[in-house]
Amino acid sequence: MEKHCTMIDKKGTKATLYCGDALEFYSTWPRPTVIISDGPYGVGGFRGDPHTPEELAEWYEPHAKAWAEATTSRTTLWFWGTEIGWASVHPVLKKNGWSYVRCNIWDKGLKHVAGNSNTRTLHSLPVVTEVCVQYVRTPSFTVGGEHMEMRDWLRGEWKRTRLPWREANKACGVKDAATRKYLDDSWLWYAPPAEAFGRLVEYANEHGAKDGAPYFSVNGHTPLTAREWQLLKPVFRCPSGITNVWQQNPLNGVERLKNGLKALHLNQKPLALMRLLVDTSSDIGDTVWEPFGGLFSGSLAALELQRNSFAAEVTEAVYDAGVARLRSATDLALF
């Protein structure tokens, strides 16, 4: 019999937690805005974890495919792992339509190895890092039967106006950002903010060649609005003062869940980092997936930030501990 529970707080935010393989549940979960993947590292550390990083690509393949099928252009995937583990899985993610954004480094500091490393016998520098890599689903368009990504569509629409490239700067009210960023065809490209896109659309349809109008339209009748454009892109808010290197001490004290002197889960992540992932890439009321829940740190962060979460954990003892954790950490009703 399937084992799961749903918790709801006073504001109506829900966490639905399943005991079992996430592959069995994806089809029943609503589309996510955030996926936090904190699964196998390829170190044989727990049930289901392959013993080498080289085995991870095959292991993650069905998950990467299922995530791609269930998500939208607004979804962000955060993939935790070791450097070599992530490198092994990256081709699988790319093949399934996930676009790399940035590799973030969790720097645990010297406390992570203090007293545990004999520098006279080591063959490399002590490891105090993990990676958390950001991926998105790149929006694409089909125009005249041709499939193209957002960058190529933007460039193509401006080119159709027969206006000079530099005039896009005038349209957006910038010195050179439109030609250097929004309409660039290299790795420097990034999608224009909603306000800049709206100005591009207005200028193109007012000054562009009349025989090609409307410009920046996906239906051939009306241009996209700034609001519609915004909804095509992944949610992201860059917090002030935060870089892609996260200096956070390893877990200890009351946040580290233990069974006597032994940690309940060796890979338990700090809530501070989980809150960062959820807060930067989703809005209140959005859905967060945590396929490899462990002690459900991502789901707890989601609840605290008023996002709904769906999570799975394959080991029953860990699942039970995670459920108990959420019940004791928050004011929740259990269903």
C-alpha positions as CSV (number, residue, x, y, z in Angstrom):
1,M,0.0,0.0,0.0
2,E,1.3,3.4,-0.9
3,K,2.6,5.4,2.1
4,H,2.2,9.2,1.9
5,C,0.9,12.1,3.9
6,T,-0.1,15.7,3.3
7,M,0.6,18.5,5.8
8,I,-1.0,21.9,5.7
9,D,-0.2,25.0,7.7
10,K,-2.6,27.8,8.8
11,K,-2.1,29.7,5.6
12,G,-3.1,26.7,3.5
13,T,0.4,25.8,2.2
14,K,0.8,22.1,1.7
15,A,3.6,19.5,1.8
16,T,2.8,16.2,0.3
17,L,5.4,13.5,1.1
18,Y,5.6,10.0,-0.4
19,C,7.6,7.0,0.7
20,G,9.0,5.3,-2.4
21,D,10.6,5.9,-5.8
22,A,9.8,9.4,-7.1
23,L,9.5,7.9,-10.6
24,E,6.3,6.3,-9.5
25,F,4.8,9.6,-8.5
26,Y,5.9,12.3,-11.0
27,S,2.8,11.8,-13.1
28,T,0.5,12.6,-10.2
29,W,2.3,15.8,-9.1
30,P,1.4,19.3,-10.4
31,R,3.9,21.0,-12.7
32,P,6.8,22.5,-10.6
33,T,8.3,25.9,-10.7
34,V,11.4,24.5,-8.8
35,I,12.9,21.0,-8.7
36,I,15.6,20.4,-6.1
37,S,17.5,17.3,-6.9
38,D,19.6,16.1,-4.0
39,G,19.9,12.5,-5.0
40,P,22.8,10.0,-5.5
41,Y,26.4,11.3,-5.7
42,G,28.0,8.1,-7.0
43,V,29.8,7.3,-3.8
44,G,27.7,4.3,-2.6
45,G,26.7,6.3,0.5
46,F,23.1,5.0,0.9
47,R,20.5,2.8,-0.6
48,G,20.3,3.2,-4.4
49,D,23.5,5.3,-4.6
50,P,25.8,3.9,-7.4
51,H,29.3,3.2,-6.2
52,T,31.0,5.2,-8.9
53,P,30.2,8.6,-10.6
54,E,30.3,6.9,-14.0
55,E,27.1,5.0,-13.2
56,L,25.2,8.2,-12.4
57,A,24.3,9.1,-16.0
58,E,22.3,5.9,-16.5
59,W,20.7,6.2,-13.1
60,Y,19.5,9.8,-13.6
61,E,18.3,9.3,-17.2
62,P,14.7,8.4,-16.4
63,H,14.4,11.3,-13.9
64,A,15.9,13.9,-16.3
65,K,13.4,12.7,-18.9
66,A,10.4,12.8,-16.5
67,W,11.4,16.3,-15.2
68,A,11.5,17.6,-18.8
69,E,8.1,16.2,-19.6
70,A,6.5,17.7,-16.5
71,T,8.0,21.2,-16.4
72,T,7.4,24.5,-18.2
73,S,9.6,27.4,-19.4
74,R,9.3,28.8,-15.9
75,T,10.9,25.9,-14.1
76,T,14.4,25.9,-12.5
77,L,16.3,22.7,-11.7
78,W,18.9,22.8,-8.9
79,F,21.2,19.8,-9.2
80,W,23.3,18.9,-6.2
81,G,26.3,16.7,-6.5
82,T,30.1,16.3,-6.5
83,E,32.1,17.9,-9.3
84,I,32.7,14.6,-11.1
85,G,29.2,13.4,-10.4
86,W,27.6,16.4,-11.9
87,A,30.0,16.3,-14.9
88,S,28.8,12.7,-15.5
89,V,25.2,13.6,-15.4
90,H,25.4,16.9,-17.4
91,P,25.2,15.3,-20.8
92,V,22.0,13.5,-19.8
93,L,20.4,16.7,-18.6
94,K,21.4,18.5,-21.8
95,K,20.1,15.7,-24.0
96,N,16.7,16.0,-22.2
97,G,16.4,19.7,-22.9
98,W,17.9,21.2,-19.7
99,S,20.0,24.3,-20.3
100,Y,23.0,25.0,-18.0
101,V,22.9,28.4,-16.2
102,R,25.5,28.4,-13.5
103,C,27.6,26.1,-11.3
104,N,27.3,27.2,-7.6
105,I,29.8,26.0,-5.0
106,W,29.0,25.2,-1.4
107,D,32.1,26.0,0.5
108,K,31.9,24.2,3.9
109,G,35.1,25.8,5.2
110,L,37.9,24.3,7.2
111,K,35.6,23.0,9.9
112,H,34.5,20.3,7.5
113,V,37.9,18.6,7.6
114,A,39.3,19.9,10.9
115,G,40.8,16.9,12.7
116,N,39.9,14.5,9.9
117,S,42.7,15.1,7.4
118,N,46.3,13.9,7.7
119,T,48.0,16.3,5.3
120,R,51.1,14.0,5.2
121,T,49.2,11.2,3.6
122,L,46.8,13.0,1.3
123,H,47.3,12.9,-2.5
124,S,45.2,16.0,-3.1
125,L,43.9,19.0,-1.3
126,P,41.2,18.4,1.3
127,V,37.7,18.6,-0.2
128,V,35.3,21.0,1.5
129,T,32.9,21.6,-1.4
130,E,29.8,20.4,-3.2
131,V,28.2,21.8,-6.3
132,C,24.6,22.9,-6.9
133,V,24.1,23.5,-10.6
134,Q,21.3,25.7,-11.9
135,Y,19.4,24.6,-15.1
136,V,16.3,25.9,-16.9
137,R,14.1,24.9,-19.7
138,T,14.9,27.2,-22.6
139,P,11.7,28.6,-24.1
140,S,11.3,28.0,-27.8
141,F,9.0,29.1,-30.6
142,T,7.6,27.5,-33.8
143,V,7.4,30.0,-36.7
144,G,6.4,28.9,-40.2
145,G,7.1,25.3,-39.1
146,E,10.6,26.1,-38.0
147,H,11.5,25.4,-34.3
148,M,13.8,27.9,-32.7
149,E,15.0,29.0,-29.3
150,M,14.2,32.3,-27.7
151,R,17.5,34.0,-28.6
152,D,17.1,33.1,-32.3
153,W,13.5,34.1,-32.4
154,L,14.3,37.5,-30.9
155,R,17.0,38.1,-33.4
156,G,14.9,36.9,-36.3
157,E,12.0,39.1,-35.4
158,W,14.2,42.2,-35.2
159,K,15.9,41.3,-38.5
160,R,12.5,41.0,-40.1
161,T,11.8,44.7,-39.3
162,R,14.7,45.6,-41.6
163,L,15.7,48.2,-39.0
164,P,19.4,48.6,-38.1
165,W,20.6,46.5,-35.2
166,R,21.8,49.6,-33.3
167,E,18.3,51.1,-33.4
168,A,17.3,48.4,-30.9
169,N,19.3,50.4,-28.3
170,K,17.2,53.5,-29.1
171,A,14.1,51.4,-28.8
172,C,15.0,50.2,-25.3
173,G,16.4,53.5,-24.1
174,V,19.9,52.0,-23.4
175,K,23.4,52.8,-24.6
176,D,24.3,49.4,-26.0
177,A,22.6,46.6,-24.0
178,A,20.1,45.7,-26.7
179,T,22.7,44.9,-29.3
180,R,25.4,43.7,-26.8
181,K,23.0,41.4,-24.8
182,Y,19.4,41.1,-25.9
183,L,20.1,40.6,-29.6
184,D,23.6,39.0,-29.3
185,D,24.2,35.6,-30.8
186,S,26.9,34.4,-28.5
187,W,27.1,33.1,-24.9
188,L,26.8,36.7,-23.7
189,W,23.1,36.7,-24.7
190,Y,20.4,37.0,-22.1
191,A,16.7,37.6,-22.5
192,P,15.6,41.2,-22.1
193,P,13.6,42.2,-19.0
194,A,9.9,42.6,-19.6
195,E,10.0,46.4,-19.8
196,A,12.8,46.3,-22.4
197,F,11.0,43.6,-24.4
198,G,7.8,45.8,-24.4
199,R,9.8,48.7,-25.8
200,L,11.3,46.5,-28.5
201,V,7.9,45.3,-29.5
202,E,6.4,48.8,-29.6
203,Y,9.2,50.3,-31.6
204,A,9.4,47.4,-34.1
205,N,5.7,47.5,-34.8
206,E,5.7,51.3,-35.2
207,H,8.9,51.8,-37.2
208,G,9.5,48.4,-38.8
209,A,8.7,47.4,-42.4
210,K,4.9,47.5,-42.7
211,D,4.8,44.3,-44.9
212,G,6.1,42.2,-42.0
213,A,3.9,43.3,-39.1
214,P,3.0,42.2,-36.6
215,Y,6.5,41.7,-35.1
216,F,7.2,39.6,-32.0
217,S,4.0,37.7,-32.4
218,V,3.5,34.0,-31.8
219,N,0.0,33.8,-33.3
220,G,0.6,36.0,-36.3
221,H,-2.1,38.5,-35.2
222,T,-1.0,40.2,-32.0
223,P,2.4,40.9,-30.5
224,L,3.4,39.4,-27.2
225,T,2.9,41.7,-24.2
226,A,5.6,42.4,-21.6
227,R,3.5,40.4,-19.1
228,E,3.3,37.4,-21.5
229,W,7.0,37.6,-22.2
230,Q,7.8,37.5,-18.5
231,L,5.7,34.4,-18.0
232,L,7.8,32.6,-20.7
233,K,11.0,32.9,-18.6
234,P,12.1,31.1,-15.5
235,V,11.5,32.8,-12.2
236,F,14.7,34.3,-10.8
237,R,15.5,37.1,-8.3
238,C,19.1,37.7,-7.6
239,P,19.6,38.5,-3.9
240,S,21.9,41.3,-3.0
241,G,25.4,40.3,-1.7
242,I,25.0,36.6,-2.7
243,T,27.4,35.1,-5.3
244,N,27.8,31.6,-6.7
245,V,30.1,30.6,-3.8
246,W,28.1,29.8,-0.7
247,Q,30.2,30.0,2.4
248,Q,28.1,27.9,4.9
249,N,29.5,25.8,7.7
250,P,28.6,22.1,7.7
251,L,25.5,21.2,9.7
252,N,25.9,20.9,13.4
253,G,23.9,21.7,16.5
254,V,20.1,21.4,16.7
255,E,19.6,21.5,12.9
256,R,21.6,18.2,12.4
257,L,19.1,15.4,13.0
258,K,20.7,12.5,14.8
259,N,20.0,9.0,16.2
260,G,22.0,9.2,19.3
261,L,25.5,10.3,18.2
262,K,25.0,9.2,14.6
263,A,23.6,11.5,11.9
264,L,20.2,10.3,10.6
265,H,21.2,11.3,7.1
266,L,24.8,12.0,6.0
267,N,23.7,14.3,3.1
268,Q,21.3,16.6,5.1
269,K,21.5,20.1,3.6
270,P,21.4,23.4,5.5
271,L,18.0,25.0,5.6
272,A,19.7,28.3,4.7
273,L,20.8,27.0,1.3
274,M,17.4,25.4,0.6
275,R,15.6,28.6,1.4
276,L,18.0,30.4,-1.0
277,L,17.1,28.0,-3.9
278,V,13.3,28.2,-3.3
279,D,13.2,32.0,-2.7
280,T,15.3,33.0,-5.7
281,S,13.5,30.8,-8.2
282,S,9.8,30.7,-7.3
283,D,6.9,32.9,-6.1
284,I,4.5,32.4,-3.2
285,G,2.0,29.7,-4.0
286,D,4.3,27.9,-6.5
287,T,5.1,24.2,-6.5
288,V,8.4,22.8,-5.4
289,W,9.5,19.2,-6.2
290,E,12.0,17.3,-4.0
291,P,12.4,13.9,-5.7
292,F,15.0,12.6,-3.3
293,G,13.7,14.1,-0.1
294,G,15.9,12.6,2.6
295,L,14.8,14.6,5.6
296,F,12.8,17.0,3.4
297,S,14.9,20.1,3.9
298,G,13.7,21.5,0.6
299,S,10.0,20.8,1.6
300,L,10.5,22.5,4.9
301,A,12.1,25.5,3.2
302,A,9.1,25.6,0.8
303,L,6.6,25.6,3.6
304,E,8.4,28.4,5.4
305,L,8.3,30.4,2.3
306,Q,4.6,29.6,1.5
307,R,5.3,27.3,-1.5
308,N,3.6,23.9,-1.9
309,S,5.9,20.9,-2.1
310,F,5.8,17.4,-3.4
311,A,8.6,15.0,-2.3
312,A,9.6,11.4,-2.1
313,E,12.0,9.4,-0.1
314,V,12.7,5.7,-0.8
315,T,14.1,4.6,2.6
316,E,11.2,4.2,5.1
317,A,13.1,5.0,8.2
318,V,14.4,8.2,6.7
319,Y,10.9,9.1,5.4
320,D,9.4,8.6,8.9
321,A,12.1,10.8,10.4
322,G,11.6,13.5,7.8
323,V,7.8,13.5,8.3
324,A,8.4,13.8,12.1
325,R,10.8,16.7,11.5
326,L,8.3,18.7,9.5
327,R,5.6,18.1,12.0
328,S,7.8,19.3,14.9
329,A,9.4,22.2,13.1
330,T,6.2,23.8,11.8
331,D,2.6,24.3,12.9
332,L,1.0,21.8,10.6
333,A,-2.1,19.6,10.4
334,L,-1.5,16.1,9.1
335,F,-3.9,14.4,6.7
